[in-house]
Amino acid sequence: MIPACFSNPNTNSNTSSQAPQNLITCIYQTQLCNSPTQLTLTWSKTLFSHSLTIHPSDHSFSISISLFPSTFSLFKTRIGSKSIYLTHHNYQRIKLFWDFTRAQFAHNSAEPDSCFYIAIICNSRLEFFVGDLKDELTRRSSLTGFHYLPNSTLLSRREHVFGHKSYITRAEFMGSKHEIGIECGGGVLTVKVDDETKLVVKRLAWKFRGNERMTIGGVEIEFYWDVLNWVVHSNNSNGHGVFVFQVGEGGIWPEMVGPEKRLIRKSLSLPAGDPTVLGSPASSWSSVLQWAEESSDGGGGRRSSSCSSSTTKSSGSVGGFSLLLYAWRKD
């Protein structure tokens, strides 16, 4: 079933089929045509489609790739390439290569785990690469070895997951991959990493916001939570929790575009005068992001938080990483 918080009981099946099952947005620090830039990859999965959208911070191009299009589609682009001329870089040409033919995905995830690649080549030099099939790329691109293996850095990752009381995601901290589980029920919040309980928060009605430090794979993580929506909307599926796992000074908060932006807009469509507006998504994400931002600016420690306008960056530094997780209830 598609989450009730995204459609009314009378909503037709076409609308339901377009509701996201998983949304992941990643920002990488890399370069294009020898110019430093931030590259955004957004993985989106619905009932009948699966796609990847790529665009740089200067918006010099945007491309969408269908990983698993509708069965009615005549074109399947799980392997392909495309040449693009960058208007912001004196019309220099870059070439994108991708291959998802054998891509392996974790359960219901929009982002592949292995057996895939995405690459950007400029002037016979590899400037961006994500995946694990480097030899396949070498054969396709006619490169005689990698002239330049980029040191692209993942600055931040934002994911929307859907569940009943349990939410699962996967993240990489300082090169080490982990499975993260968040469970909420009976007024108790439990955070598990690789099936090991890292944090238990009781009496959520009073502790609906907070932060704690934990160690994951030898890396110190600052964890923030805001489950006010779950407390306010305890009897229906309109609420969601917001969680931040932050390493160091934090990363860059990706701008919301496309299906992710539509998802948030729809969740904000509360009736006028609704007394639960204080539990709206706007207050949750702004408060927890402000909290993380203040801590990364040097405040640290545990503190109370108030609502503010939506935050798009943490400290603005590229010296850390942030995982921002939206956990949505579904019926």
C-alpha positions as CSV (number, residue, x, y, z in Angstrom):
1,M,0.0,0.0,0.0
2,I,1.1,3.6,-0.7
3,P,1.4,5.8,2.4
4,A,-1.9,7.3,3.5
5,C,-0.2,10.6,4.3
6,F,0.5,11.2,0.6
7,S,-3.0,10.5,-0.7
8,N,-6.6,10.7,0.4
9,P,-8.6,7.4,0.5
10,N,-10.4,8.5,-2.6
11,T,-7.1,9.2,-4.6
12,N,-7.0,7.3,-7.8
13,S,-4.4,4.5,-8.4
14,N,-2.4,6.6,-10.9
15,T,-1.6,9.1,-8.1
16,S,-0.7,6.3,-5.7
17,S,1.6,4.6,-8.2
18,Q,3.7,7.8,-8.4
19,A,4.2,8.1,-4.7
20,P,7.9,7.5,-3.9
21,Q,9.0,4.2,-2.2
22,N,12.5,5.6,-1.7
23,L,14.3,8.9,-2.4
24,I,18.0,9.5,-2.0
25,T,19.9,12.7,-2.7
26,C,23.7,12.7,-2.5
27,I,26.1,15.7,-3.0
28,Y,29.7,15.0,-4.0
29,Q,32.6,17.5,-4.1
30,T,34.3,16.9,-7.4
31,Q,35.4,18.8,-10.5
32,L,34.2,19.5,-14.0
33,C,36.6,20.7,-16.7
34,N,39.2,21.3,-14.0
35,S,36.8,23.5,-12.0
36,P,35.7,22.5,-8.5
37,T,32.0,21.9,-8.2
38,Q,29.4,20.0,-6.2
39,L,27.5,17.3,-8.1
40,T,24.1,16.2,-7.0
41,L,22.8,12.7,-7.7
42,T,19.1,12.0,-6.9
43,W,17.9,8.4,-6.9
44,S,14.1,8.0,-7.1
45,K,12.0,4.9,-7.0
46,T,8.2,4.6,-7.3
47,L,5.9,1.6,-7.9
48,F,6.4,1.8,-11.7
49,S,9.6,3.8,-12.3
50,H,13.2,4.0,-11.1
51,S,15.4,6.9,-12.1
52,L,18.6,8.9,-11.5
53,T,18.9,12.7,-11.9
54,I,22.4,14.4,-12.1
55,H,23.1,18.1,-12.0
56,P,26.0,20.3,-10.9
57,S,25.8,23.2,-8.5
58,D,26.1,25.7,-11.3
59,H,23.1,24.1,-13.1
60,S,25.1,24.0,-16.4
61,F,23.3,20.7,-17.2
62,S,20.8,18.2,-15.9
63,I,20.2,14.7,-17.0
64,S,17.7,12.0,-16.0
65,I,18.4,8.3,-16.5
66,S,15.7,5.6,-16.3
67,L,17.0,2.6,-14.4
68,F,13.9,0.6,-14.5
69,P,11.2,2.4,-16.6
70,S,7.6,1.5,-16.9
71,T,6.8,-1.8,-18.7
72,F,5.0,0.4,-21.3
73,S,8.2,2.3,-22.1
74,L,9.9,1.5,-25.5
75,F,13.3,2.6,-24.3
76,K,15.4,1.2,-21.5
77,T,18.5,3.1,-20.7
78,R,20.2,0.9,-18.1
79,I,23.4,1.3,-20.1
80,G,24.3,4.3,-22.1
81,S,26.3,7.5,-22.6
82,K,25.7,11.1,-23.5
83,S,27.8,14.1,-24.6
84,I,27.0,17.5,-23.0
85,Y,28.4,20.9,-23.8
86,L,28.7,23.0,-20.7
87,T,27.5,26.6,-21.2
88,H,29.2,27.7,-18.0
89,H,32.6,26.3,-19.0
90,N,33.1,27.8,-22.5
91,Y,31.1,25.1,-24.1
92,Q,33.6,22.4,-23.2
93,R,32.4,18.9,-23.8
94,I,32.0,16.3,-21.2
95,K,30.8,12.7,-21.7
96,L,28.7,10.7,-19.2
97,F,28.8,6.9,-19.1
98,W,26.6,4.7,-17.1
99,D,25.8,1.0,-16.7
100,F,23.1,-0.5,-14.5
101,T,22.6,-3.7,-16.4
102,R,23.7,-5.9,-13.5
103,A,23.2,-3.4,-10.7
104,Q,22.4,-5.0,-7.3
105,F,20.1,-3.1,-4.9
106,A,19.4,-3.6,-1.2
107,H,15.8,-4.2,-0.4
108,N,13.6,-1.4,-1.8
109,S,16.5,1.0,-2.1
110,A,16.7,3.4,-5.1
111,E,20.5,3.5,-5.0
112,P,22.5,0.4,-6.2
113,D,24.9,-1.3,-3.8
114,S,27.2,-2.9,-6.4
115,C,27.8,-3.9,-10.1
116,F,27.3,-0.5,-11.6
117,Y,29.1,2.7,-12.5
118,I,28.5,6.4,-13.4
119,A,31.4,8.3,-14.9
120,I,32.1,11.8,-16.3
121,I,35.0,12.2,-18.7
122,C,36.4,15.5,-19.9
123,N,39.5,15.9,-22.2
124,S,40.2,12.2,-22.0
125,R,40.4,12.5,-18.2
126,L,38.1,10.8,-15.7
127,E,36.7,13.6,-13.5
128,F,34.0,11.8,-11.6
129,F,33.3,8.1,-10.9
130,V,30.8,6.3,-8.6
131,G,30.5,2.5,-8.7
132,D,32.7,-0.6,-8.8
133,L,33.0,-1.5,-12.5
134,K,36.1,0.5,-13.5
135,D,37.3,-2.1,-16.0
136,E,34.0,-2.0,-17.8
137,L,34.3,1.8,-18.1
138,T,37.8,1.5,-19.5
139,R,36.6,-0.9,-22.3
140,R,33.7,1.3,-23.2
141,S,35.4,4.7,-23.1
142,S,38.5,3.6,-24.9
143,L,40.7,5.0,-22.1
144,T,44.0,3.2,-21.8
145,G,43.8,3.2,-18.1
146,F,42.5,6.0,-15.9
147,H,44.4,9.2,-16.7
148,Y,43.0,10.7,-13.6
149,L,41.2,8.9,-10.8
150,P,39.2,11.6,-9.0
151,N,39.1,12.0,-5.3
152,S,35.4,12.8,-5.2
153,T,34.1,13.3,-1.6
154,L,30.6,12.5,-0.5
155,L,29.5,15.6,1.5
156,S,26.0,14.6,2.4
157,R,23.2,12.1,1.9
158,R,19.5,12.7,2.4
159,E,17.1,9.8,2.3
160,H,13.4,9.4,2.6
161,V,12.4,5.9,3.9
162,F,8.9,4.5,4.5
163,G,7.7,2.0,7.0
164,H,5.4,1.2,9.9
165,K,7.5,1.3,13.0
166,S,10.8,0.2,11.6
167,Y,13.0,2.1,9.1
168,I,16.2,0.8,7.5
169,T,19.0,2.6,5.7
170,R,22.6,2.1,4.8
171,A,25.4,4.6,5.2
172,E,29.2,4.9,4.9
173,F,31.2,6.6,7.6
174,M,34.9,7.2,6.8
175,G,35.0,4.3,4.3
176,S,33.1,1.8,6.5
177,K,29.6,0.7,5.4
178,H,26.9,0.1,8.0
179,E,23.2,-0.7,8.2
180,I,21.2,1.7,10.4
181,G,17.8,0.8,11.8
182,I,15.4,3.1,13.6
183,E,12.4,1.8,15.5
184,C,9.7,3.7,17.2
185,G,6.8,2.2,19.3
186,G,5.3,2.5,22.7
187,G,6.8,5.9,23.3
188,V,10.4,4.5,22.8
189,L,12.9,5.3,20.1
190,T,15.6,2.7,19.4
191,V,18.6,3.2,17.1
192,K,20.5,0.1,15.9
193,V,23.7,-0.1,13.8
194,D,24.5,-3.5,12.3
195,D,21.8,-5.0,14.6
196,E,23.6,-3.6,17.7
197,T,21.5,-1.2,19.8
198,K,23.3,2.1,20.1
199,L,20.6,4.3,21.7
200,V,17.3,4.0,23.5
201,V,15.2,7.0,24.2
202,K,12.2,6.6,26.4
203,R,9.2,8.9,27.1
204,L,9.3,10.4,23.7
205,A,6.3,12.6,24.6
206,W,8.8,14.6,26.6
207,K,12.0,13.9,24.7
208,F,10.8,14.3,21.2
209,R,13.9,16.3,20.3
210,G,17.5,15.7,21.3
211,N,21.0,14.7,20.4
212,E,23.5,12.2,21.6
213,R,27.0,11.1,20.6
214,M,27.6,7.5,19.5
215,T,30.5,5.6,18.0
216,I,30.0,3.7,14.7
217,G,32.9,1.7,13.4
218,G,35.4,3.7,15.4
219,V,34.0,7.0,14.1
220,E,32.4,9.5,16.5
221,I,28.9,10.4,15.3
222,E,26.7,13.2,16.6
223,F,23.1,12.0,16.3
224,Y,20.1,14.4,16.3
225,W,16.4,13.4,16.3
226,D,13.1,15.2,16.0
227,V,9.9,13.1,16.3
228,L,7.5,15.8,17.2
229,N,5.3,14.8,14.2
230,W,5.1,11.2,15.5
231,V,4.1,12.5,18.9
232,V,1.5,14.9,17.5
233,H,0.1,12.6,14.8
234,S,0.2,9.4,17.0
235,N,-3.1,8.1,15.7
236,N,-2.6,8.6,12.0
237,S,0.0,8.4,9.3
238,N,0.6,12.2,8.8
239,G,3.7,12.3,11.0
240,H,7.3,11.6,10.2
241,G,10.6,11.7,12.0
242,V,13.7,13.6,11.1
243,F,17.2,12.3,12.0
244,V,20.7,13.5,11.4
245,F,23.9,11.5,11.7
246,Q,26.8,14.0,11.5
247,V,30.5,13.4,11.2
248,G,32.9,16.3,12.0
249,E,31.6,19.6,11.0
250,G,28.8,18.2,8.8
251,G,28.3,18.5,5.1
252,I,26.1,20.4,2.7
253,W,22.4,20.1,2.8
254,P,21.2,19.2,-0.7
255,E,18.5,21.5,-2.3
256,M,15.2,19.8,-2.7
257,V,14.1,19.4,-6.3
258,G,11.9,17.2,-8.5
259,P,10.0,14.4,-6.8
260,E,11.6,15.1,-3.4
261,K,10.3,18.7,-3.5
262,R,6.9,17.5,-4.5
263,L,6.8,15.0,-1.7
264,I,7.6,17.7,0.9
265,R,5.1,20.1,-0.6
266,K,2.4,17.5,-0.4
267,S,3.2,16.8,3.2
268,L,2.8,20.5,4.0
269,S,-0.8,20.5,2.7
270,L,-2.5,20.7,6.0
271,P,-6.0,22.1,6.4
272,A,-6.2,25.8,7.2
273,G,-6.4,26.3,10.9
274,D,-5.2,22.8,11.7
275,P,-4.3,22.8,15.4
276,T,-1.5,20.3,14.7
277,V,0.4,22.8,12.4
278,L,3.1,22.9,15.1
279,G,3.8,19.3,14.2
280,S,4.1,20.0,10.5
281,P,7.2,18.8,8.6
282,A,8.4,22.4,8.3
283,S,9.0,22.8,12.0
284,S,10.6,19.4,12.3
285,W,13.2,19.7,9.6
286,S,14.0,23.4,10.3
287,S,14.5,22.8,14.0
288,V,16.7,19.7,13.8
289,L,18.8,21.2,11.0
290,Q,19.2,24.4,12.9
291,W,20.2,22.3,15.9
292,A,22.9,20.4,13.9
293,E,24.1,23.7,12.3
294,E,24.5,25.4,15.7
295,S,26.5,22.4,17.0
296,S,28.8,22.3,14.0
297,D,29.4,26.0,14.4
298,G,31.1,25.2,17.7
299,G,28.4,25.2,20.3
300,G,28.3,21.4,20.7
301,G,26.8,19.7,23.6
302,R,23.1,19.2,24.3
303,R,20.7,22.0,24.0
304,S,17.1,22.9,23.4
305,S,16.0,24.0,19.9
306,S,13.4,26.3,18.4
307,C,11.9,26.5,15.0
308,S,13.4,28.6,12.3
309,S,13.4,28.9,8.5
310,S,14.5,25.9,6.5
311,T,18.3,25.4,6.5
312,T,20.2,24.4,3.4
313,K,23.7,24.2,4.7
314,S,25.4,23.2,8.0
315,S,28.6,25.0,8.7
316,G,29.4,25.4,5.0
317,S,32.6,23.4,5.5
318,V,33.5,20.4,3.4
319,G,35.4,18.8,6.2
320,G,32.6,16.5,7.3
321,F,29.6,14.4,6.3
322,S,25.9,14.4,7.2
323,L,23.3,11.7,6.7
324,L,19.8,13.3,6.9
325,L,17.0,10.8,7.2
326,Y,13.3,11.4,6.8
327,A,11.3,8.4,8.2
328,W,7.7,8.4,6.9
329,R,4.9,6.3,8.3
330,K,2.8,4.2,5.9
331,D,-0.3,2.2,6.5
